[in-house]
Amino acid sequence: MSLAALAPGSLDAARARAVRDSWRALWSSRALVLIVGAGTVAVSGFGPARKAFGAAGLTHGRGWLGDLLTAPVARWDSAWFLELARHGYQPGLGAASAPRDAYFPLYPLGIRVVSALGGGQVLAGALLSLGAFALALYGIHRLTTLELGAGGHGSQSARLAVLVMALSPMAFFFSAVYSESLYLALSVGVFWAARNGRWGWVGVLGALASATRNTGLVLLLAAAVIYLYGPRADRAPDRAAAGGPSLRPRYRVRRDALWLAAMPLGAIAFELYLKLAGGSQLGSLHAETTWGRHFTGPLVGLWDALRAAFDGARQLLLPQGHRVYFAAAEGSATINAEHNLLMLAILAAAVPATVGVLRRLPLAYGVYVIGAIVLPLSDPVRSEPLQSLPRFMVVLFPLGIWLAAWLAERPRAQRPVLLLSASLLAIVLAQFATWHWVA
């Protein structure tokens, strides 16, 4: 940003625009989520898996109206977060508690704190998610303005960035009892603090992010790239930029780099707790096996995904009685085949978007996106290697910033793209609200 943009009047105007645009994106998208989610359940019922997975008193049991309002926010993994908020991890129970160890502690701890004020845990989780999402949208708007400029396409990109994030097909998770919105807010905060050279805040927010989900560790790599290569607002580079690509850092390491070492402390503290409380060492990693995940090595899951998609295509195109062409999972082989094809298509769409991030934004943004995508590709699910990939990717805000910048340069594409995205959001949300697995 130019020095003129840092003047108090300019900053006040930028903050006001960020608040206005973020609020519009927040209320309009959440109104859509509430209307579609509750409306679908009112018309079609609660769905097939309610009794099988919705623990009584956790995701339902609040009367007819209460259950309708709960439909868009408390499904599937919400039950685990609510269980953790109520009873904790209890690692001393051994294998019986192993599945919950895959869920990191900050979000359920937040639910417990908010619910202490009254209103119940589902309401507390929804409020926590909404508050974090509001902060995240504001931060995304400010980051987009910082990277792309305060005028012209930059201002338009910032407005579109919050809409793209709020109306993306998986954006209903941002107001659900899931940790996505909290992690998104913390990751945006890490980038904002790093870009402004506030390394103490980088360490604190990074530690909180790594206590929210395991991809928080990737933020350390992104923060280190900003520290060494910039751009940074706290001081001028120690070395001039090279004429071409260079691995030589532009900033020398000083004592403030020690704050980066604090970023993984949230994850480390969680693992120590599980071990000292009677669980296994690296309990969160071992817990992933109870959910069908297995570590294959960097990017090996990509081959598994290609093979599963190919077998899924054969399953759909060449049905032969009860034959299943890939590793069977619970439920319909046809649905599993469709999921594998859809997940591969989403991964393929992420490739040009990631290239766009690398071209339009500072290097750290691309490094973060690549690292966050490599993680699930290295730890796939056997029957559906890319399971939950859309949910993992919805928090990757650099992809949203890139799409917003692309749309800002193509005004005619803005409305169709946003309408298509909102329509997909409604379709996927209707499935989620009626207990159909979507991510």
C-alpha positions in Angstrom: 0.0 0.0 0.0 1.1 3.6 -0.6 2.0 5.9 2.2 -1.1 7.9 1.5 -3.2 4.9 2.1 -1.8 4.7 5.6 -3.1 8.1 6.6 -5.7 8.0 9.4 -8.5 9.2 7.2 -7.8 6.5 4.6 -7.5 3.9 7.3 -10.9 4.9 8.8 -12.5 4.8 5.3 -10.9 1.3 4.7 -12.2 0.0 8.0 -15.7 1.4 7.3 -15.8 -0.3 3.9 -14.6 -3.5 5.4 -17.3 -3.5 8.1 -20.0 -2.6 5.6 -19.1 -5.1 2.9 -18.5 -7.9 5.5 -21.8 -7.3 7.3 -23.7 -7.5 4.0 -22.0 -10.7 3.1 -22.6 -12.1 6.6 -26.3 -11.4 7.0 -27.3 -12.2 3.4 -25.5 -15.6 3.4 -26.6 -16.6 6.9 -30.2 -15.7 6.0 -29.9 -18.1 3.0 -28.4 -20.8 5.2 -31.1 -20.5 7.8 -34.0 -20.4 5.4 -32.8 -23.2 3.2 -31.7 -25.5 6.1 -34.8 -25.1 8.2 -37.1 -25.0 5.2 -35.7 -28.2 3.8 -36.3 -30.1 7.1 -39.8 -28.6 7.4 -40.7 -29.9 4.0 -38.9 -33.2 3.7 -38.2 -34.3 7.3 -35.0 -34.8 9.3 -33.4 -37.4 7.0 -32.2 -41.0 7.3 -29.3 -40.8 9.8 -30.9 -38.7 12.5 -31.4 -41.6 15.0 -28.2 -43.3 14.0 -25.8 -40.4 14.6 -27.7 -37.5 16.3 -27.1 -38.2 19.9 -30.2 -37.2 22.0 -29.7 -33.9 23.7 -26.8 -32.9 21.5 -28.0 -32.3 18.0 -31.8 -32.4 18.6 -34.4 -32.8 21.3 -35.4 -29.1 21.5 -38.9 -29.3 20.3 -40.2 -29.0 16.7 -39.2 -25.4 16.2 -35.9 -25.8 18.0 -34.9 -28.8 15.9 -35.8 -26.8 12.7 -33.5 -24.0 13.7 -30.8 -26.4 14.6 -30.9 -28.2 11.2 -28.4 -25.9 9.4 -25.9 -25.8 12.3 -25.7 -29.2 14.2 -25.1 -32.3 12.1 -22.4 -35.0 11.9 -19.2 -33.8 13.5 -21.1 -31.3 15.5 -22.0 -34.1 17.8 -18.4 -34.8 18.5 -17.6 -31.1 19.3 -20.6 -30.9 21.6 -19.6 -34.2 23.3 -16.1 -32.8 23.9 -17.5 -29.5 25.2 -19.6 -31.5 27.7 -17.4 -34.4 28.7 -13.9 -33.7 27.4 -11.5 -36.2 25.9 -11.2 -38.8 28.6 -8.1 -40.4 27.0 -7.8 -42.8 29.9 -10.7 -44.8 28.4 -8.3 -46.0 25.7 -9.8 -47.2 22.4 -13.3 -46.0 23.5 -12.2 -42.4 23.4 -9.9 -42.7 20.4 -12.2 -41.2 17.8 -12.6 -37.9 19.7 -8.8 -37.4 19.9 -8.9 -36.4 16.2 -10.7 -33.2 17.1 -8.5 -30.4 18.4 -9.5 -28.7 21.7 -9.8 -24.9 21.2 -13.2 -24.9 19.5 -15.0 -27.3 22.0 -13.3 -25.3 24.8 -14.8 -22.1 23.3 -18.2 -23.8 23.3 -17.9 -24.6 26.9 -16.9 -21.1 27.8 -19.7 -19.4 25.8 -22.3 -21.9 27.0 -21.5 -21.0 30.6 -23.2 -17.7 29.9 -26.5 -19.6 29.3 -28.5 -20.7 26.2 -27.1 -24.2 25.7 -24.2 -25.6 23.8 -25.7 -25.7 20.3 -26.5 -22.0 20.6 -23.1 -21.4 22.1 -21.4 -23.2 19.2 -23.4 -21.4 16.6 -22.7 -18.0 18.2 -19.0 -18.8 18.4 -18.9 -19.8 14.8 -20.8 -16.7 13.7 -18.6 -14.3 15.7 -15.4 -15.9 14.3 -16.8 -15.8 10.8 -17.6 -12.1 11.1 -14.0 -11.4 12.2 -12.7 -13.6 9.4 -14.7 -11.7 6.7 -13.5 -8.4 8.0 -9.9 -9.6 8.0 -10.2 -11.0 4.4 -11.5 -7.7 3.2 -8.6 -5.8 4.8 -6.0 -8.4 3.5 -7.4 -8.1 0.0 -7.2 -4.3 0.1 -3.7 -4.6 1.4 -2.5 -6.9 -1.3 -4.5 -5.6 -4.3 -4.9 -1.9 -3.5 -7.6 0.3 -2.0 -9.0 1.7 -5.3 -10.2 0.4 -8.7 -10.1 -3.4 -9.0 -8.6 -3.7 -5.5 -11.7 -2.2 -3.8 -14.0 -4.3 -6.0 -11.9 -7.4 -5.2 -12.2 -6.8 -1.5 -16.0 -6.6 -1.8 -16.2 -9.7 -3.9 -13.8 -11.6 -1.7 -16.1 -11.6 1.3 -19.1 -12.5 -1.0 -17.1 -15.4 -2.5 -16.2 -16.8 0.9 -19.7 -16.3 2.4 -21.5 -17.9 -0.6 -19.1 -20.7 -1.5 -20.8 -24.1 -1.7 -19.4 -25.3 1.6 -19.8 -21.9 3.5 -22.6 -23.3 5.6 -19.9 -24.8 7.8 -19.0 -21.3 8.9 -22.1 -20.9 11.0 -22.4 -24.6 12.0 -21.0 -26.2 15.1 -17.8 -26.9 13.4 -14.3 -25.4 13.9 -14.0 -24.0 10.3 -14.9 -20.4 11.1 -12.6 -20.2 14.2 -9.7 -21.6 12.2 -10.4 -19.3 9.3 -10.4 -16.2 11.6 -7.1 -17.3 13.2 -5.4 -18.1 9.9 -6.5 -14.7 8.5 -5.2 -13.1 11.7 -1.8 -14.8 11.3 -1.4 -13.4 7.8 -2.5 -9.9 8.8 -0.2 -9.8 11.8 2.8 -11.2 9.7 2.2 -8.7 6.9 2.3 -5.9 9.4 5.3 -7.3 11.3 3.5 -8.0 14.5 5.4 -11.1 15.3 4.1 -11.5 18.9 0.6 -11.7 17.6 1.8 -14.1 14.9 3.0 -16.5 17.6 -0.1 -16.2 19.7 -2.6 -16.6 16.8 -0.6 -19.4 15.3 -0.5 -21.3 18.6 -4.3 -20.9 18.8 -4.7 -22.1 15.2 -2.6 -25.2 15.8 -4.9 -25.9 18.8 -7.9 -25.7 16.5 -6.9 -28.1 13.7 -3.7 -29.8 12.5 -3.4 -27.6 9.3 -2.6 -24.8 11.7 1.0 -26.1 11.5 1.1 -25.1 7.8 0.7 -21.5 8.9 4.2 -21.7 10.4 5.6 -22.3 6.9 3.6 -19.3 5.5 4.7 -17.0 8.4 8.3 -18.0 7.9 8.1 -17.1 4.2 6.7 -13.7 5.0 9.4 -13.2 7.7 12.3 -14.1 5.3 11.0 -12.8 1.9 8.3 -10.3 2.7 6.4 -8.2 1.9 6.6 -6.7 5.4 5.4 -3.4 6.8 7.6 -3.4 10.0 11.0 -2.7 8.3 12.7 -2.3 5.0 14.4 -5.4 3.4 18.1 -6.0 4.3 18.8 -7.1 0.8 17.4 -5.7 -2.5 15.1 -8.0 -4.5 17.0 -10.2 -6.9 16.5 -9.7 -10.7 15.1 -13.2 -11.0 13.9 -16.1 -8.8 16.2 -16.5 -5.8 16.2 -18.5 -2.6 18.3 -15.9 -0.8 16.2 -14.3 2.0 15.6 -10.5 1.8 15.3 -10.1 5.6 17.9 -11.2 8.1 16.8 -13.3 11.1 16.5 -11.3 14.3 15.3 -12.1 17.8 11.6 -11.5 16.9 11.8 -14.7 14.7 11.6 -16.6 18.0 7.9 -15.8 18.0 7.5 -18.3 15.1 8.6 -21.1 17.4 5.4 -20.4 19.5 3.1 -21.3 16.6 3.1 -25.1 17.0 2.7 -24.9 20.8 -1.1 -25.4 20.6 -0.7 -28.7 18.9 2.2 -29.8 21.1 0.3 -28.9 24.3 -2.7 -31.0 23.0 -0.6 -34.0 22.3 1.1 -33.7 25.8 -2.3 -33.5 27.4 -3.5 -36.7 25.7 -0.4 -38.5 26.7 -0.2 -37.3 30.4 -4.0 -38.0 30.8 -3.5 -41.6 30.0 -3.8 -41.7 26.2 -1.2 -42.7 23.6 1.7 -40.6 22.4 0.7 -38.6 19.3 -2.9 -39.5 20.1 -4.4 -37.2 17.5 -2.5 -38.8 14.7 -3.4 -42.3 15.9 -7.0 -41.3 16.1 -7.1 -40.6 12.4 -6.9 -44.3 11.8 -10.2 -44.8 13.5 -11.7 -42.6 10.8 -10.2 -44.6 8.0 -7.2 -42.3 7.3 -3.7 -43.7 6.7 -0.5 -41.9 6.1 0.9 -42.8 2.7 3.7 -40.2 2.2 3.6 -36.9 0.5 1.1 -36.8 -2.4 0.7 -40.5 -2.6 -3.0 -40.0 -1.9 -3.2 -38.3 -5.3 -2.6 -41.7 -7.0 -5.2 -43.3 -4.7 -7.7 -40.5 -5.7 -7.1 -41.1 -9.4 -7.5 -44.8 -9.1 -10.7 -44.4 -7.0 -12.2 -42.0 -9.5 -11.4 -44.3 -12.3 -13.0 -47.2 -10.5 -15.9 -45.0 -9.5 -16.5 -44.2 -13.2 -16.5 -47.9 -13.9 -18.9 -48.5 -11.1 -21.4 -45.9 -12.5 -20.9 -46.7 -16.2 -20.6 -50.4 -16.2 -22.8 -51.7 -13.3 -22.5 -55.4 -12.8 -24.8 -56.6 -10.1 -23.2 -56.4 -6.7 -19.6 -55.9 -8.0 -17.7 -53.1 -6.4 -14.6 -51.8 -8.2 -12.9 -50.0 -5.3 -12.5 -50.4 -1.5 -16.0 -50.7 -0.1 -17.2 -48.3 2.6 -20.3 -48.0 4.6 -23.3 -47.1 2.5 -24.0 -47.3 -1.2 -21.2 -48.2 -3.6 -22.8 -45.9 -6.2 -22.7 -42.9 -3.8 -19.1 -43.6 -2.9 -18.3 -43.7 -6.6 -20.0 -40.4 -7.1 -18.1 -38.9 -4.2 -14.7 -40.0 -5.6 -15.4 -38.5 -9.0 -16.7 -35.2 -7.4 -13.7 -34.9 -5.1 -11.2 -35.4 -7.9 -13.0 -32.7 -10.0 -12.8 -30.3 -7.0 -9.1 -31.1 -6.7 -8.6 -30.5 -10.4 -10.4 -27.1 -10.1 -8.0 -26.1 -7.3 -5.0 -26.5 -9.5 -5.5 -23.4 -11.7 -6.8 -21.5 -8.7 -3.6 -22.2 -6.8 -1.6 -21.1 -9.8 -3.6 -17.9 -9.8 -2.8 -17.4 -6.1 0.9 -17.8 -6.8 0.8 -15.3 -9.7 -1.4 -12.6 -8.0 -0.5 -12.7 -4.3 2.7 -12.8 -2.3 4.5 -16.2 -2.2 3.4 -17.0 1.3 -0.3 -17.3 0.3 0.5 -19.9 -2.4 2.8 -21.8 0.0 0.0 -22.0 2.5 -2.6 -23.2 0.0 -0.2 -25.9 -1.4 0.8 -27.1 2.1 -2.8 -27.3 3.2 -3.8 -29.3 0.2 -0.8 -31.6 0.4 -1.8 -32.7 3.9 -5.0 -34.6 3.0 -3.3 -35.9 -0.1 -0.7 -37.5 2.2 -3.3 -39.0 4.6 -6.2 -40.3 2.5 -9.2 -42.3 3.5 -9.1 -45.8 2.1 -12.6 -45.9 0.4 -12.7 -42.2 -0.5 -9.2 -40.9 -0.6 -10.2 -37.2 -0.9 -13.0 -37.4 1.7 -13.8 -34.0 3.3 -11.5 -32.2 0.8 -14.2 -29.5 0.0 -14.5 -28.7 3.8 -10.7 -28.6 4.1 -10.5 -26.2 1.2 -13.3 -23.8 2.2 -11.0 -22.2 4.8 -8.2 -21.5 2.2 -9.1 -17.8 1.9 -6.3 -17.1 -0.7 -8.3 -19.1 -3.2 -11.3 -16.8 -2.5 -9.1 -13.7 -2.9 -7.8 -14.9 -6.2 -11.3 -15.7 -7.5 -12.5 -12.2 -6.4 -9.6 -10.6 -8.2 -10.4 -12.6 -11.3 -14.1 -11.6 -11.1 -13.2 -7.9 -10.5 -11.7 -7.8 -14.0 -14.7 -9.5 -15.5 -17.8 -7.7 -14.4 -20.2 -9.7 -16.6 -19.1 -12.9 -14.9 -19.7 -11.7 -11.3 -23.4 -12.2 -11.0 -23.6 -15.6 -12.7 -20.7 -17.0 -10.7 -22.1 -15.7 -7.4 -25.6 -17.0 -8.2 -24.2 -20.4 -9.2 -22.2 -20.6 -6.0 -25.2 -19.6 -3.9 -27.3 -22.2 -5.7 -24.7 -24.9 -5.0 -24.6 -23.8 -1.4 -28.4 -24.2 -1.1 -28.2 -27.7 -2.7 -25.4 -29.0 -0.5 -26.9 -27.4 2.6 -30.2 -29.1 2.0 -28.4 -32.4 2.0 -26.4 -31.6 5.1 -29.5 -30.5 7.0 -31.3 -33.8 6.3 -28.4 -35.9 7.5 -26.9 -36.7 4.1 -23.1 -36.9 4.2 -21.6 -34.1 2.1 -18.0 -33.6 3.3 
